[in-house]
Amino acid sequence: MRGLRISIQLGVLAFFIFLVFANSYPSAFNLPVDLFMRLDPYASVGAMIAARSLITRL
């Protein structure tokens, strides 16, 4: 179980670092800047609570 958790954490970290570099050079990749935040359910719930509305884009 511990190996699975560590591998998932490393995968998410690698994906985050990839998105940082992909958005640093926008001509190489065509990715939305907030892609990582769109995938985070806690951030989307927090944004909806703060806005007091349903944000369908998240």
N, C-alpha and C positions, 0 to 999 in steps of 0.2 A: 504494500500500500504506500509506503513512504517513497519508493522509487517512482510510482505513478504520479504522486503529488509533485515531486521535484521535477519530473519531466514535463508536466503540464505547466508548472510555474516557469520553467526555462523556455517553453514554447511561447507562452504569452509575453514574456520579456523580449524574446527575439522578434515577435510580431510588433511589439511596441517600438523597438529600436528601428525595425524596418520602416514603420510608418513615419517615424521622425525623419529618417534620411530620405524617404520617398517624398515627403512634403518640403524638404529643404531644396530639392531640385525638381520643381514642378514640371519642367519640360520632359523629364524622363518618365514620369508616371502620372497617370490621371486619376488620382484618388482624392476623395473628399477629406478635408482637413480634420473633421470631427468624427472620423470613422471609428476610432478606438472608443470614444465616448458614447457613440451610438450603440455599441455592443455591450456597454456596462449597464446592467439593469438597475443597480442602486443609484447611479448618477441620473438615469432617466426618471426614476421615481422621485428623487429629490428635486429635479428640475420641474416636474409636474406639480409637486406640492408647493414649491416656491412660486410658480406662476399661477397656481390655483386654476389650472385648466388642463385639458387632455392634449398632449403634444404628440400627434400621430407620427411625426417624422422620427421621433426617438423610438 
